[in-house]
Amino acid sequence: MVTASSSRTPCRARISSLATYVPPRVLTNADLEKMVDTSDEWILQRTGIRERHIVEPGVATSDLAAEAARQAIARAGLKPTDIDFIVVGTTTPDMLFPSTACLVQHKIGATRAWGYDLFAACSGFTYALTTAAQMVSNGGSRHALVIGADVMSSIIDYTDRTTCVIFGDGAGAAVVEASGDPDIGIIDFENYIDGSGGESLCMPAGGSLRPASTDTIAQRLHYVKQDGQAVFKFAVRNTEEACRRILQRNNLSAEKIDLLVSHQANRRIILSAAEKLGVPEEKVVINIERFGNTTAATIPLALSDAVDDQRLKRGDLLLMVSVGAGFTVGSLLLKWGLKT
Ligand code: UT7
């Protein structure tokens, strides 16, 4: 495992605004019952998902990302031209290049920003937030735009019941700025990767190893392949581990956490990790029933619901955690407080 972390930064960064976007079309468990051999009961029991949103043909990740980004920038009281850095966590870029960051920059008119895409699968948002927070803390950016966005429906095999019931499409965006308030902002992060788990969750073709060909298409290799149980076990263990490490380093016990916002891959993963950590269910945000697993967008979608439901309030100690393909693991500890 490769570990990178930092707890002391020159100035603390914070999330000053947040916005999300999901496409209007809803794919319910009943719809999936007509497509593959599954049932509403199985999906709900095994994953916690009732429905997910998916795009219409022709709508791409940068479209969802741009919708969320425009709102986040407006909510921060800024103009697109105030943004100087864009980092997009995604596994489903519109195309391999140009990057989604370039496409979003152009769509929203953030003409003064530079940026790039970050490939960390379901840890896309946590890793992008870590990156932007470091940029802001070190003075490299004044107004950074962090996006987690995925159109998972573009890489899902809707004849494979083991994957198609899980995923959905969505986007979340946050503006990250220096915090004027010493009690608000990102305190620490704990990120690590374990590349030995690569084969457990991947899209085998379409890269330099197996470029697209009639053969790879015939073998359906441009779709997500997952060893569900292997990923499940790794996710439970490492959701807990990443949280434990960051709490320990900051001399905090789990009781001090006001809210746990985990990546939403499976209701059972989140609850068993929380139980092992000793965080009660009422302090855990779960909204997977409405969105499914939107990969890099789950955490902003969950944060946004928590804010709307007033479960996440100014000054709350928030623990964010994600486990994704790679494997990638990330957690952030922060004191919540939006700009307005
Ligand atoms: O965010 C990225 C990370 N991804 C994850 O974290 C996903 C982690 N894995 C999971 O969430 C779970 O492993 C799944 C939801 C993918 C699967 O749940 P499970 O409880 O691990 O099921 P399983 O793979 O052990 O399969 C149990 C049974 C099998 O049938 P048999 O062999 O017992 O007869 C499967 O064929 O359920 C069957 N099955 C289904 N049945 C109805 C698998 N998928 C379905 C389905 N509908 N959609």
Residues whose N, C-alpha, C, O or C-beta is under 5 A from the ligand:
A	BS01	UT7	D37 T38 S39 W42 R46 T47 C122 R161 T162 V165 G228 Q229 V231 F232 A235 A265 N266 N293 V323 G324
